[in-house]
Amino acid sequence: MKYCSISEAAARFNIPESTIRFYEKKGLLPLIERDAAGRRLFSEDQMALLGTVICLKNTHMPISGIKQYMDWVIEGDSTTELRLEMMENHKKAVLAEISTMTESLKGIDVKIERYTNRKTKET
């Protein structure tokens, strides 16, 4: 099995190594293996889990929610329904946030147009 180092994992996801260490400390990456020297080793499965953590974090799921999700992943198939419900609820929250941001963006566009017109009149 091929493994990546923490620096390779950080580079693949374009995040600092310190972020990966933080995620591990918070219990979001419970399956990380280590070599004899104590260096973190990431298998493809562990890289996929890291990608999931990053996805959930980027969509503003709280650390506690991500931790719960990862705990359920570790528990296995018996938690499939719980994970499905969590993902469905999170998707609804993300879509609501996108809607709010889209509406807010319209207000920003109005301001940009107003200031652009004002600037054009001044010249």
C-alpha positions in Angstrom: 0.0 0.0 0.0 1.3 3.5 -0.9 1.3 6.1 1.8 1.7 9.9 1.7 3.6 12.0 4.3 1.9 14.9 6.0 3.7 17.3 3.7 2.4 15.4 0.7 -1.2 15.4 2.1 -1.0 19.1 2.9 0.2 19.8 -0.6 -2.5 17.7 -2.2 -5.2 19.6 -0.4 -3.4 23.0 -0.4 -3.6 23.4 3.4 -0.9 23.8 6.0 0.5 20.8 7.8 -0.6 22.5 11.1 -4.2 22.3 9.9 -3.9 18.5 9.5 -2.3 18.3 13.0 -5.1 20.3 14.4 -7.7 18.1 12.8 -6.0 15.0 14.2 -5.8 16.6 17.7 -9.5 17.3 17.6 -10.2 13.6 16.7 -11.2 14.3 13.1 -8.6 11.9 11.7 -8.6 8.9 14.0 -7.2 6.4 11.5 -3.9 8.1 10.8 -1.1 5.6 11.0 2.5 6.3 12.0 5.8 4.9 11.0 8.5 3.7 13.4 9.7 7.3 13.9 6.2 8.6 14.7 5.6 10.3 11.4 2.1 10.4 10.1 1.3 8.1 7.1 -1.8 8.7 5.0 -3.2 5.8 2.9 -5.6 6.6 0.1 -8.5 5.8 2.4 -7.1 8.2 5.0 -6.6 10.8 2.3 -10.3 10.4 1.3 -11.3 10.9 5.0 -9.1 14.0 5.1 -10.8 15.2 2.0 -14.2 14.7 3.6 -13.1 16.6 6.7 -11.9 19.5 4.5 -15.2 19.5 2.5 -17.3 19.6 5.7 -15.1 22.3 7.2 -15.2 24.4 4.0 -19.0 24.2 4.1 -19.0 25.5 7.7 -19.9 22.3 9.6 -18.7 22.8 13.2 -15.8 20.7 14.4 -18.2 18.9 16.8 -20.3 17.8 13.9 -17.3 16.6 11.9 -16.1 14.7 15.0 -19.5 13.0 15.3 -19.5 12.1 11.6 -16.0 10.6 11.9 -17.0 8.7 15.1 -19.9 7.2 13.1 -17.6 6.3 10.2 -15.4 4.4 12.6 -18.5 2.6 14.0 -19.2 1.3 10.6 -22.3 0.3 8.6 -24.6 0.4 11.6 -24.4 4.2 11.5 -25.2 4.6 7.8 -28.7 6.1 8.4 -27.3 8.5 11.0 -24.6 9.7 8.5 -27.2 10.0 5.7 -29.4 12.1 7.9 -26.5 14.3 8.9 -25.4 14.8 5.3 -29.0 15.6 4.2 -29.3 18.2 7.0 -25.9 19.7 6.3 -26.8 20.0 2.6 -30.0 21.9 3.5 -27.9 24.3 5.7 -25.3 24.8 2.9 -28.1 25.5 0.4 -29.7 28.0 2.8 -26.3 29.7 3.3 -25.8 29.9 -0.5 -29.2 31.4 -0.9 -28.5 34.0 1.8 -25.1 34.8 0.2 -26.7 35.1 -3.3 -29.3 37.6 -2.0 -26.6 39.5 -0.2 -24.5 39.6 -3.4 -27.3 41.4 -5.1 -27.0 44.2 -2.6 -23.3 44.4 -3.2 -23.9 44.6 -6.9 -26.3 47.5 -6.4 -23.6 49.4 -4.5 -21.0 48.6 -7.1 -23.3 49.9 -9.8 -24.1 53.0 -7.8 -20.4 53.8 -7.2 -19.5 53.1 -10.7 -22.1 55.4 -12.0 -21.1 58.1 -9.5 -17.4 57.8 -10.6 -18.4 58.0 -14.3 -20.4 61.2 -13.7 -17.4 62.7 -11.9 -15.1 62.3 -14.9 
